[in-house]
């Protein structure tokens, strides 16, 4: 396997994971009432943390490999921008918002912020996948 193929695999994994979070996981979480919030949110956080670690470590590891062995092309720059958008939205917005949600409960403004950050993460993951597909097709 070469680095671009590995990047394609990790980008596809990330996009698929992010689509499930956006379309299934977060809508269910946002529909949780205040009475059940603490228990449901804590269970969500416990269960998703190892999956997030695997997905993001896969993306970071394959990017390190690609950057070590491939010159940057326009496709890879686009893919990198998508990965950076998804990672940045996670680290700077979604993660801290989850911390606030665990302390304050399902406040509407916090849920809106989380869902907006999540939309950015999905967009970033899809841009990363498209850019990686372009890089693989280009050779």
OpenMM code with the backbone's topology and positions (N, CA, C; nanometers):
from openmm import Vec3, app, unit

residues = "UNK UNK UNK UNK UNK UNK UNK UNK UNK UNK UNK UNK UNK UNK UNK UNK UNK UNK UNK UNK UNK UNK UNK UNK UNK UNK UNK UNK UNK UNK UNK UNK UNK UNK UNK UNK UNK UNK UNK UNK UNK UNK UNK UNK UNK UNK UNK UNK UNK UNK UNK UNK UNK UNK UNK UNK UNK UNK UNK UNK UNK UNK UNK UNK UNK UNK UNK UNK UNK UNK UNK UNK UNK UNK UNK UNK UNK UNK UNK UNK UNK UNK UNK UNK UNK UNK UNK UNK UNK UNK UNK UNK UNK UNK UNK UNK UNK UNK UNK UNK UNK UNK UNK UNK UNK UNK UNK UNK UNK UNK UNK UNK UNK UNK UNK UNK UNK UNK UNK UNK UNK UNK UNK UNK UNK UNK UNK UNK UNK UNK UNK UNK UNK UNK UNK UNK UNK UNK UNK".split()
positions = [
    Vec3(0.0861, -0.1174, 0.0000),
    Vec3(0.0000, 0.0000, 0.0000),
    Vec3(0.0902, 0.1230, 0.0000),
    Vec3(0.0522, 0.2220, -0.0775),
    Vec3(0.1281, 0.3471, -0.0761),
    Vec3(0.0567, 0.4509, 0.0099),
    Vec3(0.1233, 0.5639, 0.0310),
    Vec3(0.0725, 0.6664, 0.1219),
    Vec3(-0.0602, 0.7257, 0.0757),
    Vec3(-0.0751, 0.7485, -0.0557),
    Vec3(-0.2013, 0.8063, -0.1043),
    Vec3(-0.3181, 0.7107, -0.0856),
    Vec3(-0.2927, 0.5828, -0.1051),
    Vec3(-0.3988, 0.4833, -0.0824),
    Vec3(-0.4376, 0.4797, 0.0650),
    Vec3(-0.3378, 0.4880, 0.1513),
    Vec3(-0.3663, 0.4912, 0.2953),
    Vec3(-0.4452, 0.6168, 0.3316),
    Vec3(-0.4071, 0.7300, 0.2718),
    Vec3(-0.4806, 0.8538, 0.2978),
    Vec3(-0.6246, 0.8419, 0.2492),
    Vec3(-0.6436, 0.7794, 0.1350),
    Vec3(-0.7797, 0.7592, 0.0851),
    Vec3(-0.8611, 0.6751, 0.1832),
    Vec3(-0.7993, 0.5719, 0.2365),
    Vec3(-0.8701, 0.4896, 0.3353),
    Vec3(-0.9058, 0.5671, 0.4600),
    Vec3(-0.8118, 0.6455, 0.5118),
    Vec3(-0.8416, 0.7204, 0.6340),
    Vec3(-0.9407, 0.8339, 0.6074),
    Vec3(-0.9328, 0.8959, 0.4893),
    Vec3(-1.0292, 1.0017, 0.4552),
    Vec3(-1.1697, 0.9431, 0.4401),
    Vec3(-1.1803, 0.8249, 0.3801),
    Vec3(-1.3111, 0.7597, 0.3663),
    Vec3(-1.3650, 0.7187, 0.5036),
    Vec3(-1.2779, 0.6653, 0.5878),
    Vec3(-1.3178, 0.6301, 0.7244),
    Vec3(-1.3693, 0.7534, 0.7975),
    Vec3(-1.2962, 0.8623, 0.7873),
    Vec3(-1.3344, 0.9856, 0.8556),
    Vec3(-1.4675, 1.0393, 0.8029),
    Vec3(-1.4820, 1.0432, 0.6709),
    Vec3(-1.6072, 1.0946, 0.6129),
    Vec3(-1.7261, 1.0075, 0.6525),
    Vec3(-1.7077, 0.8760, 0.6494),
    Vec3(-1.8164, 0.7861, 0.6894),
    Vec3(-1.8527, 0.8026, 0.8351),
    Vec3(-1.7520, 0.8073, 0.9199),
    Vec3(-1.7745, 0.8284, 1.0628),
    Vec3(-1.8481, 0.9605, 1.0854),
    Vec3(-1.7997, 1.0660, 1.0213),
    Vec3(-1.8587, 1.1974, 1.0419),
    Vec3(-2.0029, 1.2024, 0.9919),
    Vec3(-2.0310, 1.1351, 0.8813),
    Vec3(-2.1687, 1.1313, 0.8307),
    Vec3(-2.2622, 1.0626, 0.9303),
    Vec3(-2.2164, 0.9549, 0.9922),
    Vec3(-2.2989, 0.8860, 1.0921),
    Vec3(-2.3223, 0.9756, 1.2131),
    Vec3(-2.2189, 1.0453, 1.2566),
    Vec3(-2.2348, 1.1368, 1.3706),
    Vec3(-2.3358, 1.2457, 1.3355),
    Vec3(-2.3205, 1.3049, 1.2168),
    Vec3(-2.4062, 1.4164, 1.1765),
    Vec3(-2.5509, 1.3740, 1.1547),
    Vec3(-2.5702, 1.2602, 1.0898),
    Vec3(-2.7053, 1.2190, 1.0501),
    Vec3(-2.7783, 1.1330, 1.1531),
    Vec3(-2.7035, 1.0686, 1.2437),
    Vec3(-2.7666, 0.9751, 1.3377),
    Vec3(-2.7388, 1.0128, 1.4835),
    Vec3(-2.6122, 1.0233, 1.5183),
    Vec3(-2.5743, 1.0363, 1.6588),
    Vec3(-2.6166, 1.1707, 1.7180),
    Vec3(-2.5775, 1.2807, 1.6533),
    Vec3(-2.6093, 1.4110, 1.7113),
    Vec3(-2.7579, 1.4434, 1.7105),
    Vec3(-2.8341, 1.4075, 1.6070),
    Vec3(-2.9783, 1.4313, 1.6174),
    Vec3(-3.0410, 1.3580, 1.7363),
    Vec3(-2.9962, 1.2351, 1.7617),
    Vec3(-3.0491, 1.1611, 1.8773),
    Vec3(-3.0059, 1.2279, 2.0076),
    Vec3(-2.8827, 1.2723, 2.0132),
    Vec3(-2.8337, 1.3392, 2.1332),
    Vec3(-2.9099, 1.4702, 2.1565),
    Vec3(-2.9294, 1.5471, 2.0510),
    Vec3(-2.9996, 1.6752, 2.0636),
    Vec3(-3.1460, 1.6575, 2.1038),
    Vec3(-3.2038, 1.5425, 2.0754),
    Vec3(-3.3438, 1.5163, 2.1099),
    Vec3(-3.3600, 1.4686, 2.2548),
    Vec3(-3.2512, 1.4508, 2.3237),
    Vec3(-3.2562, 1.4037, 2.4625),
    Vec3(-3.3061, 1.5154, 2.5528),
    Vec3(-3.4004, 1.4816, 2.6371),
    Vec3(-3.4558, 1.5790, 2.7306),
    Vec3(-3.3617, 1.6084, 2.8459),
    Vec3(-3.3873, 1.7176, 2.9128),
    Vec3(-3.3003, 1.7613, 3.0227),
    Vec3(-3.2937, 1.6576, 3.1345),
    Vec3(-3.4043, 1.5896, 3.1605),
    Vec3(-3.4075, 1.4902, 3.2685),
    Vec3(-3.3067, 1.3779, 3.2458),
    Vec3(-3.2919, 1.3342, 3.1206),
    Vec3(-3.2025, 1.2222, 3.0891),
    Vec3(-3.0668, 1.2675, 3.0367),
    Vec3(-3.0482, 1.3979, 3.0223),
    Vec3(-2.9303, 1.4497, 2.9541),
    Vec3(-2.7981, 1.4006, 3.0127),
    Vec3(-2.7793, 1.4179, 3.1414),
    Vec3(-2.6494, 1.3872, 3.2024),
    Vec3(-2.6083, 1.2427, 3.1753),
    Vec3(-2.7005, 1.1515, 3.1938),
    Vec3(-2.6685, 1.0098, 3.1733),
    Vec3(-2.6425, 0.9797, 3.0250),
    Vec3(-2.7263, 1.0308, 2.9373),
    Vec3(-2.7114, 1.0039, 2.7936),
    Vec3(-2.5842, 1.0683, 2.7390),
    Vec3(-2.5586, 1.1922, 2.7769),
    Vec3(-2.4390, 1.2609, 2.7271),
    Vec3(-2.3122, 1.1932, 2.7788),
    Vec3(-2.3102, 1.1536, 2.9046),
    Vec3(-2.1935, 1.0851, 2.9600),
    Vec3(-2.1688, 0.9524, 2.8873),
    Vec3(-2.2759, 0.8784, 2.8608),
    Vec3(-2.2617, 0.7508, 2.7886),
    Vec3(-2.2112, 0.7756, 2.6462),
    Vec3(-2.2658, 0.8772, 2.5808),
    Vec3(-2.2198, 0.9131, 2.4463),
    Vec3(-2.0703, 0.9428, 2.4478),
    Vec3(-2.0280, 1.0263, 2.5400),
    Vec3(-1.8870, 1.0673, 2.5474),
    Vec3(-1.7957, 0.9476, 2.5715),
    Vec3(-1.8346, 0.8589, 2.6619),
    Vec3(-1.7556, 0.7383, 2.6901),
    Vec3(-1.7437, 0.6482, 2.5684),
    Vec3(-1.8547, 0.6303, 2.4988),
    Vec3(-1.8572, 0.5355, 2.3867),
    Vec3(-1.7881, 0.5897, 2.2618),
    Vec3(-1.8002, 0.7188, 2.2385),
    Vec3(-1.7473, 0.7722, 2.1130),
    Vec3(-1.5986, 0.8066, 2.1217),
    Vec3(-1.5475, 0.8308, 2.2401),
    Vec3(-1.4076, 0.8726, 2.2550),
    Vec3(-1.3084, 0.7757, 2.1896),
    Vec3(-1.3193, 0.6441, 2.2101),
    Vec3(-1.2228, 0.5551, 2.1444),
    Vec3(-1.2363, 0.5549, 1.9925),
    Vec3(-1.3564, 0.5717, 1.9424),
    Vec3(-1.3773, 0.5752, 1.7970),
    Vec3(-1.3155, 0.7024, 1.7395),
    Vec3(-1.3372, 0.8136, 1.8061),
    Vec3(-1.2778, 0.9403, 1.7626),
    Vec3(-1.1252, 0.9272, 1.7613),
    Vec3(-1.0698, 0.8661, 1.8639),
    Vec3(-0.9246, 0.8500, 1.8711),
    Vec3(-0.8730, 0.7682, 1.7523),
    Vec3(-0.9381, 0.6586, 1.7213),
    Vec3(-0.8946, 0.5749, 1.6087),
    Vec3(-0.9044, 0.6518, 1.4773),
    Vec3(-1.0155, 0.7190, 1.4549),
    Vec3(-1.0363, 0.7917, 1.3292),
    Vec3(-0.9344, 0.9042, 1.3144),
    Vec3(-0.9218, 0.9877, 1.4160),
    Vec3(-0.8318, 1.1026, 1.4037),
    Vec3(-0.6852, 1.0618, 1.4020),
    Vec3(-0.6463, 0.9596, 1.4772),
    Vec3(-0.5076, 0.9117, 1.4704),
    Vec3(-0.4769, 0.8521, 1.3332),
    Vec3(-0.5755, 0.7858, 1.2744),
    Vec3(-0.5588, 0.7329, 1.1393),
    Vec3(-0.5352, 0.8463, 1.0397),
    Vec3(-0.6166, 0.9501, 1.0489),
    Vec3(-0.6019, 1.0650, 0.9592),
    Vec3(-0.4654, 1.1321, 0.9803),
    Vec3(-0.4293, 1.1576, 1.1042),
    Vec3(-0.3014, 1.2235, 1.1320),
    Vec3(-0.1829, 1.1386, 1.0866),
    Vec3(-0.1903, 1.0103, 1.1125),
    Vec3(-0.0807, 0.9224, 1.0736),
    Vec3(-0.0620, 0.9135, 0.9235),
    Vec3(-0.1720, 0.9038, 0.8522),
    Vec3(-0.1584, 0.8953, 0.7071),
    Vec3(-0.1152, 1.0282, 0.6476),
    Vec3(-0.1577, 1.1396, 0.7077),
    Vec3(-0.1085, 1.2696, 0.6605),
    Vec3(0.0415, 1.2815, 0.6819),
    Vec3(0.0907, 1.2359, 0.7948),
    Vec3(0.2355, 1.2402, 0.8202),
    Vec3(0.3102, 1.1605, 0.7133),
    Vec3(0.2574, 1.0438, 0.6807),
    Vec3(0.3194, 0.9593, 0.5788),
    Vec3(0.3176, 1.0286, 0.4418),
    Vec3(0.2004, 1.0794, 0.4032),
    Vec3(0.1876, 1.1470, 0.2730),
    Vec3(0.2835, 1.2651, 0.2646),
    Vec3(0.2869, 1.3471, 0.3670),
    Vec3(0.3725, 1.4660, 0.3630),
    Vec3(0.5207, 1.4299, 0.3604),
    Vec3(0.5550, 1.3127, 0.4124),
    Vec3(0.6948, 1.2692, 0.4118),
    Vec3(0.7396, 1.2178, 0.2751),
    Vec3(0.6453, 1.1689, 0.1943),
    Vec3(0.6865, 1.1017, 0.0703),
    Vec3(0.6292, 1.1608, -0.0577),
    Vec3(0.5349, 1.2546, -0.0489),
    Vec3(0.4722, 1.3111, -0.1693),
    Vec3(0.4872, 1.4623, -0.1749),
    Vec3(0.5117, 1.5150, -0.2929),
    Vec3(0.5069, 1.6607, -0.3055),
    Vec3(0.3612, 1.7076, -0.2952),
    Vec3(0.3445, 1.8281, -0.2456),
    Vec3(0.2087, 1.8818, -0.2365),
    Vec3(0.1569, 1.9162, -0.3753),
    Vec3(0.0367, 1.8737, -0.4017),
    Vec3(-0.0343, 1.9094, -0.5244),
    Vec3(-0.1566, 1.9899, -0.4837),
    Vec3(-0.2237, 2.0461, -0.5806),
    Vec3(-0.3478, 2.1179, -0.5509),
    Vec3(-0.4501, 2.0294, -0.4824),
    Vec3(-0.4585, 1.9048, -0.5282),
    Vec3(-0.5537, 1.8109, -0.4671),
    Vec3(-0.5196, 1.7848, -0.3210),
    Vec3(-0.3908, 1.7671, -0.2925),
    Vec3(-0.3517, 1.7410, -0.1542),
    Vec3(-0.3701, 1.8644, -0.0662),
    Vec3(-0.3482, 1.9818, -0.1208),
    Vec3(-0.3731, 2.1041, -0.0442),
    Vec3(-0.5218, 2.1136, -0.0088),
    Vec3(-0.6080, 2.0836, -0.1062),
    Vec3(-0.7529, 2.0849, -0.0798),
    Vec3(-0.7893, 1.9805, 0.0253),
    Vec3(-0.7339, 1.8616, 0.0114),
    Vec3(-0.7616, 1.7556, 0.1088),
    Vec3(-0.7118, 1.7959, 0.2471),
    Vec3(-0.5927, 1.8544, 0.2522),
    Vec3(-0.5383, 1.8987, 0.3802),
    Vec3(-0.6219, 2.0076, 0.4443),
    Vec3(-0.6733, 2.0977, 0.3619),
    Vec3(-0.7600, 2.2034, 0.4145),
    Vec3(-0.8869, 2.1432, 0.4743),
    Vec3(-0.9424, 2.0433, 0.4072),
    Vec3(-1.0607, 1.9765, 0.4614),
    Vec3(-1.0320, 1.9069, 0.5929),
    Vec3(-0.9198, 1.8357, 0.5983),
    Vec3(-0.8821, 1.7692, 0.7234),
    Vec3(-0.8587, 1.8708, 0.8344),
    Vec3(-0.7933, 1.9812, 0.8004),
    Vec3(-0.7667, 2.0851, 0.9006),
    Vec3(-0.8972, 2.1487, 0.9500),
    Vec3(-0.9918, 2.1716, 0.8589),
    Vec3(-1.1214, 2.2267, 0.8991),
    Vec3(-1.1919, 2.1331, 0.9963),
    Vec3(-1.1959, 2.0053, 0.9634),
    Vec3(-1.2621, 1.9079, 1.0511),
    Vec3(-1.1915, 1.8986, 1.1855),
    Vec3(-1.0600, 1.8899, 1.1829),
    Vec3(-0.9858, 1.8799, 1.3079),
    Vec3(-0.9957, 2.0064, 1.3915),
    Vec3(-0.9885, 2.1210, 1.3251),
    Vec3(-1.0000, 2.2477, 1.3968),
    Vec3(-1.1370, 2.2662, 1.4596),
    Vec3(-1.2416, 2.2324, 1.3853),
    Vec3(-1.3775, 2.2448, 1.4404),
    Vec3(-1.3964, 2.1510, 1.5591),
    Vec3(-1.3315, 2.0359, 1.5541),
    Vec3(-1.3396, 1.9419, 1.6663),
    Vec3(-1.2674, 1.9974, 1.7881),
    Vec3(-1.1429, 2.0379, 1.7684),
    Vec3(-1.0600, 2.0821, 1.8815),
    Vec3(-1.1040, 2.2162, 1.9392),
    Vec3(-1.1437, 2.3073, 1.8524),
    Vec3(-1.1711, 2.4439, 1.8983),
    Vec3(-1.3167, 2.4703, 1.9347),
    Vec3(-1.4087, 2.3902, 1.8785),
    Vec3(-1.5509, 2.4178, 1.9042),
    Vec3(-1.6235, 2.2964, 1.9625),
    Vec3(-1.6235, 2.1849, 1.8929),
    Vec3(-1.7040, 2.0705, 1.9377),
    Vec3(-1.6581, 2.0167, 2.0729),
    Vec3(-1.5285, 1.9969, 2.0890),
    Vec3(-1.4782, 1.9455, 2.2170),
    Vec3(-1.5142, 2.0354, 2.3343),
    Vec3(-1.4783, 2.1648, 2.3265),
    Vec3(-1.5156, 2.2545, 2.4371),
    Vec3(-1.6673, 2.2654, 2.4580),
    Vec3(-1.7437, 2.2561, 2.3502),
    Vec3(-1.8900, 2.2642, 2.3650),
    Vec3(-1.9425, 2.1408, 2.4373),
    Vec3(-1.8859, 2.0248, 2.4091),
    Vec3(-1.9254, 1.9042, 2.4843),
    Vec3(-1.8955, 1.9214, 2.6333),
    Vec3(-1.7842, 1.9827, 2.6654),
    Vec3(-1.7511, 2.0074, 2.8065),
    Vec3(-1.8568, 2.0969, 2.8701),
    Vec3(-1.8945, 2.2018, 2.7999),
    Vec3(-1.9988, 2.2918, 2.8528),
    Vec3(-2.1332, 2.2202, 2.8646),
    Vec3(-2.1660, 2.1379, 2.7663),
    Vec3(-2.2917, 2.0631, 2.7716),
    Vec3(-2.2939, 1.9670, 2.8906),
    Vec3(-2.1806, 1.9088, 2.9225),
    Vec3(-2.1777, 1.8168, 3.0363),
    Vec3(-2.1970, 1.8916, 3.1680),
    Vec3(-2.1556, 2.0169, 3.1730),
    Vec3(-2.1698, 2.0974, 3.2953),
    Vec3(-2.3053, 2.1670, 3.3055),
    Vec3(-2.3536, 2.2186, 3.1926),
    Vec3(-2.4731, 2.3037, 3.1940),
    Vec3(-2.5997, 2.2328, 3.1483),
    Vec3(-2.5857, 2.1187, 3.0846),
    Vec3(-2.7029, 2.0504, 3.0307),
    Vec3(-2.7328, 2.0969, 2.8890),
    Vec3(-2.8415, 2.0475, 2.8318),
    Vec3(-2.8724, 2.0708, 2.6900),
    Vec3(-2.9265, 2.2103, 2.6620),
    Vec3(-2.8456, 2.3111, 2.6837),
    Vec3(-2.8867, 2.4486, 2.6548),
    Vec3(-2.8990, 2.4656, 2.5036),
    Vec3(-3.0068, 2.5284, 2.4565),
    Vec3(-3.0279, 2.5425, 2.3117),
    Vec3(-2.9109, 2.6085, 2.2393),
    Vec3(-2.8510, 2.7112, 2.2992),
    Vec3(-2.7397, 2.7787, 2.2318),
    Vec3(-2.6172, 2.6873, 2.2203),
    Vec3(-2.5973, 2.6012, 2.3184),
    Vec3(-2.4857, 2.5074, 2.3119),
    Vec3(-2.5113, 2.3974, 2.2094),
    Vec3(-2.6338, 2.3493, 2.2048),
    Vec3(-2.6681, 2.2480, 2.1040),
    Vec3(-2.6559, 2.3055, 1.9636),
    Vec3(-2.6994, 2.4300, 1.9431),
    Vec3(-2.6837, 2.4934, 1.8116),
    Vec3(-2.5359, 2.5054, 1.7746),
    Vec3(-2.4539, 2.5469, 1.8700),
    Vec3(-2.3096, 2.5591, 1.8440),
    Vec3(-2.2494, 2.4234, 1.8080),
    Vec3(-2.2896, 2.3194, 1.8798),
    Vec3(-2.2389, 2.1851, 1.8518),
    Vec3(-2.2811, 2.1386, 1.7125),
    Vec3(-2.4050, 2.1619, 1.6764),
    Vec3(-2.4538, 2.1187, 1.5448),
    Vec3(-2.3887, 2.1982, 1.4322),
    Vec3(-2.3610, 2.3267, 1.4539),
    Vec3(-2.2886, 2.4061, 1.3526),
    Vec3(-2.1457, 2.3551, 1.3366),
    Vec3(-2.0796, 2.3297, 1.4474),
    Vec3(-1.9432, 2.2756, 1.4405),
    Vec3(-1.9441, 2.1407, 1.3705),
    Vec3(-2.0451, 2.0623, 1.3978),
    Vec3(-2.0546, 1.9308, 1.3359),
    Vec3(-2.0759, 1.9416, 1.1856),
    Vec3(-2.1545, 2.0389, 1.1417),
    Vec3(-2.1724, 2.0598, 0.9977),
    Vec3(-2.0398, 2.0970, 0.9326),
    Vec3(-1.9595, 2.1788, 1.0000),
    Vec3(-1.8259, 2.2127, 0.9490),
    Vec3(-1.7370, 2.0890, 0.9421),
    Vec3(-1.7467, 2.0040, 1.0434),
    Vec3(-1.6656, 1.8823, 1.0427),
    Vec3(-1.7039, 1.7917, 0.9270),
    Vec3(-1.8330, 1.7782, 0.9019),
    Vec3(-1.8749, 1.6952, 0.7890),
    Vec3(-1.8279, 1.7558, 0.6584),
    Vec3(-1.8433, 1.8861, 0.6423),
    Vec3(-1.7963, 1.9516, 0.5202),
    Vec3(-1.6462, 1.9307, 0.5038),
    Vec3(-1.5702, 1.9488, 0.6101),
    Vec3(-1.4265, 1.9283, 0.6033),
    Vec3(-1.3894, 1.7860, 0.5668),
    Vec3(-1.4555, 1.6898, 0.6275),
    Vec3(-1.4264, 1.5492, 0.5978),
    Vec3(-1.4597, 1.5163, 0.4523),
    Vec3(-1.5672, 1.5730, 0.3996),
    Vec3(-1.6037, 1.5478, 0.2595),
    Vec3(-1.5068, 1.6158, 0.1635),
    Vec3(-1.4614, 1.7359, 0.1967),
    Vec3(-1.3602, 1.8038, 0.1143),
    Vec3(-1.2305, 1.7235, 0.1169),
    Vec3(-1.1932, 1.6740, 0.2338),
    Vec3(-1.0722, 1.5926, 0.2443),
    Vec3(-1.0838, 1.4673, 0.1588),
    Vec3(-1.1986, 1.4037, 0.1605),
    Vec3(-1.2188, 1.2837, 0.0794),
    Vec3(-1.2132, 1.3178, -0.0694),
    Vec3(-1.2798, 1.4252, -0.1093),
    Vec3(-1.2794, 1.4642, -0.2513),
    Vec3(-1.1376, 1.5000, -0.2977),
    Vec3(-1.0653, 1.5756, -0.2153),
    Vec3(-0.9292, 1.6116, -0.2515),
    Vec3(-0.8387, 1.4902, -0.2617),
    Vec3(-0.8571, 1.3963, -0.1704),
    Vec3(-0.7772, 1.2736, -0.1743),
    Vec3(-0.8109, 1.1905, -0.2967),
    Vec3(-0.9374, 1.1823, -0.3325),
    Vec3(-0.9768, 1.1115, -0.4542),
    Vec3(-0.9103, 1.1760, -0.5757),
    Vec3(-0.9088, 1.3088, -0.5805),
    Vec3(-0.8422, 1.3793, -0.6887),
    Vec3(-0.6927, 1.3497, -0.6927),
    Vec3(-0.6284, 1.3472, -0.5761),
    Vec3(-0.4844, 1.3185, -0.5700),
    Vec3(-0.4542, 1.1771, -0.6161),
    Vec3(-0.5388, 1.0825, -0.5775),
    Vec3(-0.5187, 0.9430, -0.6186),
    Vec3(-0.5396, 0.9316, -0.7702),
    Vec3(-0.6415, 0.9960, -0.8215),
    Vec3(-0.6690, 0.9898, -0.9667),
    Vec3(-0.5555, 1.0546, -1.0469),
    Vec3(-0.4988, 1.1596, -0.9921),
    Vec3(-0.3880, 1.2295, -1.0585),
    Vec3(-0.2606, 1.1451, -1.0566),
    Vec3(-0.2507, 1.0610, -0.9559),
    Vec3(-0.1338, 0.9722, -0.9467),
    Vec3(-0.0322, 1.0306, -0.8618),
] * unit.nanometer
topology = app.Topology()
chain = topology.addChain("A")
for resn in residues:
    res = topology.addResidue(resn, chain)
    for name in ("N", "CA", "C"):
        topology.addAtom(name, app.Element.getBySymbol(name[0]), res)
